[in-house]
């Protein structure tokens, strides 16, 4: 009883009485260059060693998505503190006001996950703190 029924009752109580509805939005994109590729046979070995500019740019974008800069940029047009502290959200997921900018950045990092797939160079931003394997 204690191993099966009690956890099921606690989970059902939380999900049906406490937890608010959540909606998930994610976006995916890839960076591409506008320049045409040049194929110089003498640079064959150098190109295989040097990282591509698109790959470097992709890492920069992923770092930006997890930085304070995105909070500052989004904060210029959106009231992030009010959006994340709405009374409709359940209390474990809600941002408790007042918060410093560092706490807001920590909350953002906990509520969003950023991915970069190396072979394709595609980027993901989705809700959730724990990384998972991308296809």
N, C-alpha and C positions, 0 to 999 in steps of 0.2 A: 504494500500500500504506500509506504513512505517513498519508495523509489520511483513509482510510476504515477500514482494518483496525485500526491501533493505537488510535484513540479507541474503537472498538467493543470491543476486548479490555479496555481500561482500564475502560470503563463496565460491562462484564459482570462483571469481577472485583470491582469495588466493589459492584454490586447483588446479586451472588450470594454473595459471601464476607464482606463487611464490613457492609453496610447491614442494619439490623434492620427487621422488619415495622413499618409505621406505620399507625395507625388515625386516621381523620379524623372529627372531630365538629364540627358548627357549629350555631349557633342563631340564629334570626331572630325578631324581635318588633317590634311597633309600639306607640307610646304613643298613648293616646286620652284625651280629657277626659271627665269624668263630668257636666260641666255642659252644659246644652242651649244651643245657639247662639241668640243674640238678633240679630234682623235689624232694625236701626234705619236707616231710609233716610238720616237725616242723618249717620250715621257711615260711609257707603259709601266715601268717599274715604279716610278715616282708616284703615279696616280694610285697604285695599289697600296702604297704605304701611307700617303697623306689622307687625312679624313676629308670627306666631301663637305663643301660649304653648307649644303642642305642639312646634313647630319649635325653639324655644329649649331646651325640655326635652330634645329628641332630641340636640341638640349637646352638652348637658351630660352625657348618658349616654355618648356616644361619647368625650368627653374623659375621663370616669371610667374607661372600659374600657382606656384607654391610660395611666393614671396609676399612681402609687405607691399610692394609696388602695385600689385593687382588690387589689394584692399584700398590703397590710396586712389587709384584710378577709378574703381567702381564706386568708391565713396563720394566721388565728385558728382555723380549723377543719381546714386541710390543711397537711401538711408539704411545701410547694412545692419546697424545695431537695432533699429526698429523692426526690420524685416526678420532678423533672427531671434527676436525676443517677443514675438506676438503671443498673445494670451491663448490663441487657438492651439498652439503647439503644446504637447505634453511636457511636463516639467523636466524629465531627464534629457530631452533633446533641446530645450529652450536655452537661449543665452540670457543669463541673469545680468540685468543692468544695475548700476553703471559699470562699464568695463573700460580698460585702457586699450590702446591700439594694439599692444602686444597680446592681450587676452583675445582680442578680436581676430588677430592673425592666427593664434593658436586654435581658436574655434574653427576658423576657415580650413586650416590644415586637417583638423579632425573630421570635418564634414565633407571633404572633397578628396578625391584621389586622382592623380595625374599619371598617365601612362605614355610611353613611347615604345613603339614596336620597331626594333632595329632593322629587320629586313625590308619593311615597307616604308618606314619613316612616318607612319600615321600616329597622330596624337589623340589622346582621349582625355576628357574631363568628365568625371561622374561623381555622384555623391557616395560617401562611405569612406571610413578611415582605413580599411584594410585592403591591401593590394591583392589582386587575384590575377591568375594567368589570363592573358589576352589571346584570342585566336590568331 
